[in-house]
Amino acid sequence: MNDHSQGPTPPSAGKSAGFAKGAAAGRPPHAVRLAEQSDLRDVIRVVNEAFGHPHDPKLVEVCERMFSPGATWVATDGEDIVGSAAGAQLRLALPGGRETTAWGLTWVGVTPTHRRQGILRSLMARHLSQGREQGFPIGLLFAAESGIYGRFGYGAATYYAAYELSRRDGDLRNDLNLPSTGCRVDLLSLDQARARLPEAWERLRLERAGELSRPDWVWADWFFELEQEASRANAALFIAVCSSQHERIEGFTAYYLEENWERGYPEHTLQVREVVGSPAARSRLWSYLLQLDLVGTLAVQTAPLDEPLRWMLRDPRRLRTKRTADGLYVRLFDVPKALAQRGYRGTGRVVLEVEDPLLPELGGVFELLVEDGAAGCHRTHSDPDLRLSAEALGAVYLGGVSFSALAQAGRIRELRPQALARADSLFLWSPAPWCATVF
């Protein structure tokens, strides 16, 4: 399971399990249909069974906000639902402060009794077709198992890290040249946070390529997960915001304390979900977190690979990277439109030959022309500079993975000298793309 929490993740966050290929002998063929409203509880059951989660009645209310029968496919064995895949419309922040609509995939699961019978392949076919028919240029997902979705044309486009820092090692450098924030840190009640964070998020997320919109059902799931985590630790959940003099939220973080009195004095673990916002607000929030009392260890569940906190510390080595993992997966449904929508660095031209074995009609040769960061893209008969798969194109799309790195791994072929360098100079982006929103 790929999630950013410390405990089990409910079926509405970043789920995908049960790839199947071929039909098992002696099994009747399954059927696939659009879900009905009455199927919600069975869909939740299927995903819980696929991931080994216990049933939580509180989750039904959260899932009701997201459930869309017209976007959810179910596989049936007779009258029993044995697989599901749900689509969700989201907005994705792109390099250059731009954004696009995207077709997200979630609630993917096949019951353990029906795996390896081609059910996932059938569900994915319906999901992909629906996204293309509705005109989405891009598809998105979070993968529980990273080896599944490349065959469907999805590439890992963002990565995240989990960090840990001893409280005693959290001294900041005294020569930091940080802008004056003019912000104060306040704690919000959960009701206040539910009312105020969505508007702030829609402003702040565009500052980081790879971030997603958070519709009501995503916020419901976000709060549900955090409250569940804090409850398991017998702790209170806190939401801290960094606000300007005009009460405008410039950044926020969510955290709770796991108590530890084993040595006779407090060595609590401060569990931090995420710290988001403008650079100035983030630095103010990190300073706040590092000064909280009773803390022995700061544990950050998800942060960018290029997290600036490391370089704010007096001793950067003390920020330990506990793990890194892939985050958001991207699949292009409309190559010319998707490539033209994002921003680039500088000016240049590159011709890409995209191989798409699953959906050959989406592949071909495409000319990308960039002038002062703005691009146009169209099919062409020109000789290609680079040859890559749909999966590789999804990986490099947001600018967090270089063409050169994938070429060194044997995933991209350079057909003209210096083509890799030209593509890297156009596509690579800073700060690195990051997605803290699991769906």
Steps between C-alpha positions, in 0.01 A plus 500: 500500500630842408379767736642783707359397835640284775197272517253329267359710221127484423375409155468862385871576504749384241383145444578258226527125546439173326649503148367204310600350170313226321205294617530228757396153389154397606388852587201655321571827318441811707291799391585870534239772540461852636425506870166597647449705814399185687842345424697734729526265797605211277767718336638589844491131595692399186778752561521408869531132405763577236716689750420299811338796675236461771161645427453844658139624503625859531662464160167461320405862569836619366471282191147617424640845420731360235293218356382572146312210338559645154877492552536170688530162330433171675576144396245236592493123539133422472338749737812548713726804453860376494694799363481878470671802345383857553574812301522852642546837333789698648710803410876455478753781554753512216844657463476872442207563733254344257249222553294246309205272564587135557325164533595342830475129579420375850310227687667234285472154645425137419390258770766238590276221370487648147855609425691392189183482293540814286268709716738792557585512131128526415440769760800700380381480139167655598664768715750600231233511231276716715776749572587533133137532393447780749796692360745487790855556374657320797429206729625474859527244777686395814625142487509260793736279297733689269544217250139489387416814309789548257332249270201733491718796399535668841840628612607612849528878468536618860689365799485575870713441804426433867745668736594471865688748717598491865359804679841573650646519147238746374701820538471730200792688355536857624599635158183405310396767252129436511236757407306653784168321496293749694305187592389364831431138582155413633331174593163433339225279630406218265180683405699816425750299297224335297359845421823684420757256358328421166517860376861536611596170338368605159736799508802323645500180295582678173841588643605135475475303175339162561252615762131426466175672575321370807126468440271458800542122499880532508483735799257264673747216449797716608339589832370146549847348460664753731237460770532121477881519533481733799232283661718188469778693676252621763601853401337827402523620141630855446475724193741794500479777241734781409285806431577846364393822669188488283405155639594332173641151549844470337582151625382223734600175664322216681659309789446298816717378788567132575585491869816330626588510872716183505803683638301686761500824303314598179651371177186531290498448123355792310320347201478761224278416202624775265618861497368700205503863396720775367874470574477768769198337665659156489814627673285665768305177554817289521635738762174464695507119485864482607426703813208296633547370853507134614632384162786253466465420128346682206356253245391646167272264310524662157718777360677577171831337413648851480356603839678827598488416871823302461686813394345710777654280771829573672591134437320381179616140550272467800187503284469129429318376192292208625370401159436629151221376275319568179193718526280617215489298178422676170366363172449720192174448310561791258872552445486829301251663738674384816845610384370840388331569834803498730771763525865444402843651548628723222465435127560188294368218285485126552329225301373205703401159372256358755435126502167404658451123474175503699337782300702527176279775359621733777863456403691638202755771426445842656684829450526721808589864435573719803550875493562689823342222703178469299453199274310363208494134404371309198543175317776506240672294232841634609768259615483458878771614740399265781303177524315420823199311632174649622608399851830690469321805363270499801803484730677803347185705442507707820875564487604299802672218310756575229507354151870431556440293812246281321732469201781377726254243635424380146150651500554775238702480179686804369477508119680833442805637682424741787127424488500383860668819616251714306203311641635526855557874468139550393316257728683495835335714765586653835377467765453131433140388445334366811152376581384493862142418397431127496167398349 
